[in-house]
Every structure is written in C-alpha cells, then in structure tokens.
Amino acid sequence: MTYDALKIIRSVFFRTFIIAFIVGYASLGIYYGFQNTWVHLVVDQWQLIDKHSLDIILVSWWSLMKFYLGFCLLIPALGIHWTLKSMEKNKC
C-alpha cells in the first residue's frame, strides 16, 4: 500500500474510534440518567423482559462495544500509525 493510502485508512480508523467512543459514552450517560424511567417501562409496565435478563443484555452490549472499540478500531489504527512513523524515518 502507498503511504497516502495508509494515512487515509489510519484517519478513518481514528475518527471512527472517536465517534464510537462519544456515542458509547453518551448512551451510557443516557442509560444512567434515565434508568429509573425506561427500566420501569420495559420491565414493569410493558413486561417485555425481566430485570436480570435486561442487566445481562446491557453488560453484553457494553462488553461488545469495548471489544469493538479496542480490537477492531484502536489497535489497527495504532499499528498503521506506527507503520507510518517507521516509513517516515526510513524516507529521511
């Protein structure tokens, strides 16, 4: 791959990581901010799921989000970043 293509891919990974990080923590804030309201609706009024199963789903979602952010976005972006830095050193 060319140097410019690697720069573009690195930028896409970093920007996607930042956007996903912001969305993830915004959803965490919304969850804790409105937890009493929507958990009451889902569990008690609509009776869609019990509280224990809802907690399992939420923990699974957060675990998957952390895996995606770390291993699928951040680690490849850092690897490409270090590759670009070594390419710059070899050029000069």
C-alpha positions as CSV (number, residue, x, y, z in Angstrom):
1,M,0.0,0.0,0.0
2,T,1.1,3.5,-0.6
3,Y,1.9,6.0,2.1
4,D,-1.1,8.2,1.3
5,A,-3.5,5.2,1.4
6,L,-2.2,4.2,4.8
7,K,-2.7,7.8,6.1
8,I,-6.3,7.7,4.9
9,I,-7.0,4.3,6.4
10,R,-5.5,5.4,9.7
11,S,-7.5,8.6,9.8
12,V,-10.7,6.6,9.1
13,F,-9.9,4.2,12.0
14,F,-9.1,7.0,14.4
15,R,-12.1,9.1,13.5
16,T,-14.4,6.1,13.7
17,F,-13.0,5.2,17.1
18,I,-13.6,8.8,18.4
19,I,-17.2,8.9,17.1
20,A,-18.0,5.4,18.5
21,F,-16.4,6.4,21.8
22,I,-18.5,9.5,22.1
23,V,-21.7,7.7,21.1
24,G,-20.9,4.9,23.5
25,Y,-20.4,7.1,26.5
26,A,-23.4,9.3,25.5
27,S,-25.5,6.2,25.5
28,L,-24.0,5.2,28.9
29,G,-25.0,8.7,30.2
30,I,-28.5,8.4,28.8
31,Y,-28.8,4.9,30.4
32,Y,-27.8,6.1,33.8
33,G,-29.6,9.4,33.5
34,F,-33.0,7.9,32.6
35,Q,-32.6,4.4,34.1
36,N,-35.5,4.7,36.5
37,T,-37.9,5.8,33.8
38,W,-37.2,3.4,31.0
39,V,-36.3,0.3,33.1
40,H,-39.7,0.8,34.8
41,L,-41.4,1.0,31.4
42,V,-39.7,-2.0,29.9
43,V,-39.8,-4.3,33.0
44,D,-42.9,-3.4,34.9
45,Q,-45.4,-1.7,32.5
46,W,-44.7,-3.4,29.2
47,Q,-43.4,-6.6,30.7
48,L,-41.1,-7.2,27.8
49,I,-38.2,-8.7,29.9
50,D,-37.2,-9.3,33.5
51,K,-34.7,-7.1,35.3
52,H,-32.0,-9.8,35.5
53,S,-32.1,-10.5,31.7
54,L,-32.1,-6.8,30.9
55,D,-28.9,-6.4,33.0
56,I,-27.3,-9.3,31.2
57,I,-28.1,-7.8,27.8
58,L,-26.7,-4.4,28.8
59,V,-23.5,-5.9,30.2
60,S,-23.1,-7.9,27.0
61,W,-23.6,-4.8,24.9
62,W,-21.0,-2.8,26.8
63,S,-18.6,-5.7,26.6
64,L,-19.1,-6.0,22.8
65,M,-18.7,-2.2,22.5
66,K,-15.4,-2.2,24.4
67,F,-14.1,-5.1,22.2
68,Y,-15.1,-3.3,19.0
69,L,-13.6,0.0,20.1
70,G,-10.3,-1.6,21.3
71,F,-9.6,-4.5,19.0
72,C,-11.4,-3.6,15.8
73,L,-10.7,0.2,15.7
74,L,-7.9,1.4,18.0
75,I,-5.3,-1.4,17.7
76,P,-5.3,-1.4,13.9
77,A,-5.2,2.4,13.9
78,L,-2.2,2.4,16.2
79,G,-0.5,-0.3,14.2
80,I,-0.9,1.7,11.0
81,H,0.2,4.9,12.8
82,W,3.5,3.2,13.9
83,T,4.0,1.8,10.4
84,L,3.7,5.3,9.0
85,K,6.2,6.6,11.6
86,S,8.7,4.0,10.6
87,M,8.1,4.8,6.9
88,E,8.8,8.4,7.6
89,K,12.1,7.6,9.4
90,N,13.2,5.4,6.5
91,K,12.4,8.2,4.0
92,C,14.6,10.8,5.7
